[in-house]
Amino acid sequence: MPQEAAMETRVAVLGIIVEDPDSVARLNEVLHENADIIIGRMGIPYPKRHMNVISVAVDAPQDTIAAMAGRIGAIPGISVRAAYSK
């Protein structure tokens, strides 16, 4: 594979649902470790359902985004899905 293709980045949005408040510190660690690829983030508390909804926009190679989503999804009490640009 040509080196240019390996460096190609995509824009994606990670949709994160936090149902365990004890997991927030670990989530923030992962987000901080990936700060260089984060375009922006928005967090919305939803007290009625005792959860938080977070969207994180990123720009990085697809493998990097998938690895980040995998690390987030491995945190107990957190669900994540990624939507990628074409």
ABEGO torsion letter per residue (X at the ends): XBAAAAABBBBBBBBBBBABAAAAAAAAAAAAAAAAABABBBBBBBAAAGBBBBBBBBBBBAAAAAAAAAAAAABBGBBBBBBBBX
